[in-house]
């Protein structure tokens, strides 16, 4: 293989690994929010939030 082809393959592998890492992190984050009972963007919040209301 010539140097250019090796470079292209290396860059493509880096991009694929980065994309796969982003998707994996999104899956883990969503799973954590759902496990905590927060759901996806509960109450319109952009992060995993669980509202707790107390009687006062």
Wavefront OBJ file of the C-alpha trace (Angstrom):
o trace
v 0.000 0.000 0.000
v 1.200 3.469 -0.654
v 1.456 6.138 2.028
v -1.618 8.084 0.880
v -3.907 5.070 1.072
v -2.621 4.191 4.549
v -3.260 7.763 5.688
v -6.807 7.726 4.323
v -7.553 4.405 6.021
v -6.086 5.699 9.299
v -8.166 8.886 9.210
v -11.314 6.919 8.321
v -10.680 4.585 11.270
v -10.242 7.564 13.609
v -13.490 9.143 12.411
v -15.355 5.840 12.754
v -13.990 5.301 16.276
v -14.961 8.834 17.320
v -18.483 8.418 15.919
v -18.909 5.025 17.586
v -17.724 6.523 20.885
v -20.269 9.334 20.620
v -23.094 6.878 19.954
v -21.999 4.632 22.833
v -21.836 7.580 25.247
v -25.309 8.731 24.154
v -26.650 5.213 24.787
v -25.054 5.022 28.246
v -26.333 8.500 29.166
v -29.886 7.723 28.040
v -29.797 4.390 29.862
v -28.645 6.097 33.061
v -31.423 8.687 32.862
v -34.041 6.027 32.257
v -32.679 3.910 35.131
v -32.972 6.899 37.463
v -36.575 7.408 36.423
v -35.912 10.693 34.690
v -36.678 9.689 31.151
v -35.451 11.573 28.116
v -35.539 15.291 28.906
v -38.095 15.069 31.705
v -40.084 18.233 32.221
v -38.374 19.850 29.244
v -34.955 19.912 30.943
v -32.043 19.258 28.565
v -30.297 16.974 31.072
v -31.305 14.015 33.218
v -33.299 15.542 36.063
v -35.654 13.950 38.551
v -38.127 16.271 40.166
v -38.893 15.600 43.802
v -41.866 17.332 45.328
v -42.204 17.501 49.071
v -45.226 18.375 51.180
v -44.556 21.571 53.071
l 1 2 3 4 5 6 7 8 9 10 11 12 13 14 15 16 17 18 19 20 21 22 23 24 25 26 27 28 29 30 31 32 33 34 35 36 37 38 39 40 41 42 43 44 45 46 47 48 49 50 51 52 53 54 55 56
